[in-house]
Amino acid sequence: MCRATFVLGVLASLARTARYQHHKAGERLRATLENMSKHVIHADATPKQGGGPLPATALLLAAGRGERMRPLTDAHPKPLLKVRDKPLMQWAMEGMQRGGVTQLVINTAWLGEQIPQHFGAQFVGGADDHMQDASSLTSMAPMQLRYSQEGVDFGGALETAGGIVRALPQLSDVFWVAAGDVFAPEFVFSAQAFERFKASPQLAHIWLVPNPAHNLQGDFGLSADGLALNVPKPSPEAPTNEAQTVASQRYTFSTIALYKRAFFEAPWCNIPAGNPQGIKAPLAPMLRQAMDNQKVSASLYEGPWTDVGTPERLAQLNQTFKTHLRP
């Protein structure tokens, strides 16, 4: 009798322990889901009737030929070249994921089939040993990936504006754009910046960087009240001191930006919706026109940033990494 009572007591204790552990696991799951919801950027629109995908809140540009990177890009698209042991474009993807992006469009052209072959339809990664601890991995939702295949549809890349308009039917009313061949590992794709821009009257918000050695004259200016300025480049005939003064007022466009759908529609853009004819169009003239109308805001980013445009810059990034790893 005593032995039976003892066994029943043990079983009851084990049942209480199991219920407690189940309750704590539920609490941890709820906390994780709540934390994820705080950091996810929500699209402006709902899926189309019939259960279509949510509009994407980011576009990663990965369609370029990478002529200056030859022969490295003869066999691989430039965004898949390895920088610090991972594909170059993955650095931006991880940053977007940390910022709460859950729906991403990637445009492709040159050797474009390799990119969906590598990443597939979902990006679950995002861990970076140098940026975050392991416990934060549970707070990041996977990114669903879609592809705007300019090479398949038109035989080549459509340039920046043409590519964005082509991808526009898959994008939200507000969305991030970054280039897959730019290395900016510490840039924060902030949900707060997204919401702030969404509530602003601007059509675009761009991030500028201090001028690198290969672009000393810069691209755009920055006003004291945070507007991007269409400051003309100095004339080749201008005196040296005048040219230096103008250059000091200009910064380099990082390629990272937030845009509103309206910027890629009339009257700012004359490409038909979805770019069905595959019109090639650069972005800079559109930005300059909008700047002249005070429709573009800007921020200065001073963290690590490299336009990986030549084999030498790629080698330098990887050599710096190897030196850092040496004991």
C-alpha positions as CSV (number, residue, x, y, z in Angstrom):
1,M,0.0,0.0,0.0
2,C,2.8,2.4,0.9
3,R,4.7,1.5,-2.3
4,A,1.5,2.2,-4.4
5,T,1.0,5.5,-2.6
6,F,4.6,6.4,-3.3
7,V,4.3,5.5,-7.0
8,L,1.1,7.5,-7.4
9,G,2.9,10.5,-5.7
10,V,5.8,10.3,-8.2
11,L,3.4,10.1,-11.2
12,A,1.5,13.1,-9.9
13,S,4.7,15.1,-9.5
14,L,5.8,14.2,-13.0
15,A,2.5,15.3,-14.4
16,R,2.7,18.6,-12.6
17,T,6.3,19.1,-14.0
18,A,5.1,18.3,-17.5
19,R,2.2,20.8,-17.3
20,Y,4.6,23.5,-16.0
21,Q,7.1,22.9,-18.8
22,H,4.4,22.9,-21.4
23,H,3.1,26.2,-19.9
24,K,6.5,27.8,-19.9
25,A,7.1,26.6,-23.5
26,G,3.9,28.3,-24.5
27,E,4.9,31.5,-22.8
28,R,8.2,31.5,-24.7
29,L,6.5,30.9,-28.0
30,R,4.0,33.8,-27.4
31,A,6.9,36.1,-26.4
32,T,8.8,35.1,-29.6
33,L,5.8,35.8,-31.8
34,E,5.1,39.1,-30.1
35,N,8.8,40.1,-30.6
36,M,8.6,39.2,-34.2
37,S,5.5,41.3,-34.8
38,K,7.3,44.4,-33.4
39,H,10.1,44.1,-36.0
40,V,8.2,43.1,-39.1
41,I,7.5,45.7,-41.7
42,H,3.9,45.3,-42.8
43,A,2.9,45.8,-46.4
44,D,0.3,48.5,-47.2
45,A,-2.0,46.3,-49.2
46,T,-3.7,42.9,-48.6
47,P,-3.2,40.0,-50.9
48,K,-5.4,39.9,-54.1
49,Q,-8.6,38.0,-53.9
50,G,-7.8,34.4,-54.4
51,G,-4.9,34.2,-51.9
52,G,-2.1,35.9,-53.8
53,P,1.2,36.7,-52.1
54,L,1.6,39.8,-49.9
55,P,3.2,42.8,-51.7
56,A,7.0,42.9,-51.0
57,T,8.5,45.7,-48.9
58,A,11.9,45.4,-50.5
59,L,13.6,45.0,-53.9
60,L,17.2,43.9,-54.2
61,L,18.9,44.8,-57.5
62,A,20.9,41.9,-58.9
63,A,20.6,42.2,-62.7
64,G,23.8,43.9,-63.8
65,R,26.4,42.4,-66.0
66,G,29.4,43.4,-63.9
67,E,31.7,44.3,-66.9
68,R,34.4,45.8,-64.7
69,M,34.5,42.6,-62.6
70,R,35.4,40.3,-65.5
71,P,36.6,37.6,-65.7
72,L,35.1,36.9,-62.3
73,T,31.6,37.6,-63.7
74,D,32.0,35.5,-66.8
75,A,30.8,32.4,-64.9
76,H,28.8,33.9,-62.0
77,P,26.6,37.0,-61.5
78,K,28.4,39.6,-59.5
79,P,26.0,39.5,-56.5
80,L,26.9,35.8,-55.9
81,L,30.7,36.5,-55.7
82,K,31.9,35.7,-52.2
83,V,32.6,38.5,-49.8
84,R,33.9,37.3,-46.4
85,D,32.7,33.7,-47.0
86,K,29.1,34.4,-48.2
87,P,27.5,35.7,-51.4
88,L,27.8,39.5,-51.7
89,M,24.1,40.0,-52.0
90,Q,23.4,38.0,-48.9
91,W,24.8,40.8,-46.7
92,A,22.0,43.0,-47.8
93,M,19.4,40.2,-47.5
94,E,20.5,39.6,-43.9
95,G,20.2,43.3,-43.1
96,M,16.7,43.5,-44.6
97,Q,15.7,40.4,-42.6
98,R,17.0,41.9,-39.4
99,G,15.0,45.0,-40.2
100,G,11.7,43.1,-40.5
101,V,11.4,42.5,-44.2
102,T,9.5,39.3,-44.8
103,Q,8.7,39.6,-48.6
104,L,11.6,40.4,-50.9
105,V,11.8,40.7,-54.7
106,I,15.1,40.2,-56.5
107,N,15.6,41.3,-60.1
108,T,17.9,39.2,-62.2
109,A,19.4,39.2,-65.7
110,W,23.0,38.2,-66.4
111,L,23.3,34.5,-65.5
112,G,20.2,35.2,-63.5
113,E,19.1,31.6,-63.2
114,Q,21.9,31.0,-60.7
115,I,20.4,33.3,-58.1
116,P,17.1,31.5,-57.6
117,Q,19.0,28.2,-57.8
118,H,21.1,29.4,-54.9
119,F,18.5,31.0,-52.6
120,G,15.3,29.3,-53.7
121,A,11.9,30.7,-52.6
122,Q,12.7,31.4,-48.9
123,F,15.6,32.9,-47.1
124,V,15.8,31.4,-43.5
125,G,19.3,32.6,-42.7
126,G,20.3,35.9,-41.4
127,A,22.7,34.9,-38.6
128,D,25.8,36.9,-38.5
129,D,28.2,36.0,-35.7
130,H,29.6,39.6,-35.7
131,M,26.2,41.3,-35.5
132,Q,24.0,39.5,-33.1
133,D,23.8,36.7,-30.5
134,A,22.2,33.3,-31.1
135,S,19.1,34.1,-29.0
136,S,18.0,36.8,-31.4
137,L,17.7,34.3,-34.3
138,T,14.2,33.2,-33.0
139,S,12.9,36.8,-33.4
140,M,13.6,36.9,-37.2
141,A,10.9,35.7,-39.6
142,P,12.0,34.0,-42.8
143,M,11.9,36.1,-46.0
144,Q,9.8,34.9,-48.9
145,L,11.6,35.4,-52.1
146,R,10.3,36.3,-55.6
147,Y,12.2,37.1,-58.8
148,S,11.7,39.6,-61.5
149,Q,13.6,37.9,-64.3
150,E,14.5,40.6,-66.8
151,G,17.0,38.3,-68.6
152,V,14.3,35.7,-69.2
153,D,11.7,38.3,-70.2
154,F,13.7,40.7,-72.2
155,G,17.2,39.3,-72.8
156,G,19.0,41.7,-70.4
157,A,18.9,44.2,-67.6
158,L,16.5,47.1,-67.7
159,E,18.7,49.6,-65.7
160,T,17.6,50.8,-62.3
161,A,14.4,52.7,-63.0
162,G,13.3,50.2,-65.7
163,G,13.9,47.3,-63.4
164,I,12.0,48.9,-60.5
165,V,9.0,49.6,-62.6
166,R,9.1,46.1,-64.0
167,A,9.0,44.8,-60.4
168,L,6.4,47.3,-59.2
169,P,3.3,45.0,-59.5
170,Q,5.0,42.8,-56.8
171,L,5.9,45.7,-54.5
172,S,4.1,47.5,-51.7
173,D,3.2,51.2,-51.8
174,V,6.4,51.9,-49.8
175,F,9.5,49.7,-50.3
176,W,13.2,49.5,-49.7
177,V,15.7,49.3,-52.7
178,A,19.3,48.2,-52.3
179,A,22.0,47.0,-54.8
180,G,23.2,43.4,-54.5
181,D,26.7,44.5,-55.4
182,V,27.2,46.9,-52.5
183,F,28.7,45.9,-49.2
184,A,27.2,47.7,-46.2
185,P,27.1,45.1,-43.4
186,E,26.1,47.4,-40.6
187,F,23.4,49.4,-42.4
188,V,20.1,49.2,-40.5
189,F,17.0,48.7,-42.6
190,S,15.0,50.3,-39.8
191,A,11.3,49.7,-39.4
192,Q,11.1,53.1,-37.8
193,A,12.7,54.8,-40.8
194,F,10.2,52.9,-43.0
195,E,7.2,54.2,-41.0
196,R,8.6,57.7,-40.8
197,F,9.1,57.9,-44.5
198,K,5.7,56.4,-45.2
199,A,4.1,59.3,-43.2
200,S,6.2,62.0,-44.9
201,P,5.3,64.0,-48.1
202,Q,8.5,62.8,-49.8
203,L,8.6,60.4,-52.8
204,A,12.0,59.1,-52.0
205,H,14.5,58.9,-49.1
206,I,18.1,58.1,-50.0
207,W,21.2,57.3,-48.0
208,L,24.3,59.1,-48.9
209,V,27.9,58.2,-48.0
210,P,31.2,60.1,-47.8
211,N,32.8,60.1,-51.3
212,P,35.1,57.1,-51.9
213,A,38.3,57.4,-53.9
214,H,36.6,56.3,-57.1
215,N,33.9,59.0,-56.9
216,L,35.5,62.0,-55.3
217,Q,33.1,64.5,-56.8
218,G,30.1,62.8,-55.4
219,D,26.5,62.6,-56.7
220,F,24.1,64.7,-54.6
221,G,24.1,67.3,-51.9
222,L,22.4,67.3,-48.5
223,S,20.7,70.3,-47.0
224,A,20.7,71.2,-43.3
225,D,17.0,70.2,-43.0
226,G,17.5,66.8,-44.6
227,L,16.6,67.3,-48.2
228,A,18.7,65.8,-51.1
229,L,20.0,68.5,-53.4
230,N,20.7,68.4,-57.1
231,V,24.1,70.1,-56.9
232,P,25.7,70.2,-60.3
233,K,29.1,68.6,-60.9
234,P,31.9,71.1,-61.3
235,S,32.8,72.0,-64.8
236,P,36.1,70.4,-66.1
237,E,37.2,74.0,-66.8
238,A,36.5,75.2,-63.3
239,P,39.4,76.3,-61.2
240,T,40.7,73.7,-58.8
241,N,39.6,75.5,-55.6
242,E,36.0,76.0,-57.1
243,A,35.8,72.3,-58.1
244,Q,37.0,71.3,-54.6
245,T,34.3,73.5,-53.0
246,V,31.5,72.0,-55.1
247,A,32.8,68.4,-54.4
248,S,32.8,69.1,-50.7
249,Q,29.0,69.8,-50.9
250,R,28.2,66.5,-52.6
251,Y,28.1,63.0,-51.3
252,T,27.9,59.6,-53.0
253,F,24.5,57.8,-53.4
254,S,24.8,54.5,-51.5
255,T,22.1,52.9,-53.7
256,I,20.1,52.2,-50.5
257,A,16.8,54.0,-50.5
258,L,13.1,54.0,-49.6
259,Y,10.6,54.8,-52.4
260,K,6.9,55.3,-52.8
261,R,5.0,53.7,-55.6
262,A,3.8,57.1,-56.8
263,F,7.4,58.0,-57.7
264,F,7.4,55.4,-60.5
265,E,4.1,56.6,-61.9
266,A,3.0,59.7,-63.9
267,P,4.0,62.5,-63.8
268,W,7.4,61.4,-62.3
269,C,7.9,58.4,-64.5
270,N,6.6,57.8,-68.1
271,I,7.2,54.1,-68.2
272,P,3.9,52.1,-68.5
273,A,2.9,50.2,-65.3
274,G,4.8,47.0,-65.0
275,N,7.1,48.0,-67.9
276,P,5.6,45.4,-70.3
277,Q,7.9,46.5,-73.2
278,G,11.0,46.2,-71.2
279,I,12.1,49.9,-71.5
280,K,15.6,50.5,-70.2
281,A,15.7,53.7,-68.0
282,P,18.2,55.1,-65.4
283,L,17.1,56.3,-62.0
284,A,19.4,59.4,-61.5
285,P,17.4,61.8,-63.9
286,M,14.2,61.0,-62.0
287,L,15.8,61.6,-58.7
288,R,17.3,64.9,-59.9
289,Q,13.8,66.1,-61.1
290,A,12.2,65.1,-57.8
291,M,15.0,66.9,-55.8
292,D,14.4,70.1,-57.8
293,N,10.8,69.8,-56.5
294,Q,11.9,69.1,-52.9
295,K,10.5,65.6,-53.0
296,V,13.6,63.6,-51.9
297,S,14.9,63.5,-48.4
298,A,18.3,62.1,-47.4
299,S,20.4,60.8,-44.6
300,L,24.2,60.5,-44.3
301,Y,25.4,57.0,-43.5
302,E,29.0,56.8,-42.3
303,G,29.3,53.1,-41.5
304,P,31.3,50.6,-43.6
305,W,30.3,50.8,-47.2
306,T,31.9,49.6,-50.4
307,D,30.7,49.6,-54.0
308,V,32.3,46.2,-55.0
309,G,32.8,47.3,-58.6
310,T,36.3,45.9,-59.4
311,P,38.2,42.8,-58.6
312,E,40.7,44.9,-56.6
313,R,37.9,46.1,-54.2
314,L,36.6,42.6,-53.8
315,A,40.1,41.3,-53.0
316,Q,40.7,44.1,-50.6
317,L,37.5,43.3,-48.7
318,N,38.4,39.6,-48.4
319,Q,42.0,40.3,-47.5
320,T,40.9,42.6,-44.7
321,F,38.6,39.8,-43.4
322,K,41.4,37.2,-43.5
323,T,43.8,39.5,-41.7
324,H,41.1,40.1,-39.0
325,L,40.7,36.3,-38.5
326,R,44.4,35.7,-37.9
327,P,45.3,34.8,-34.3
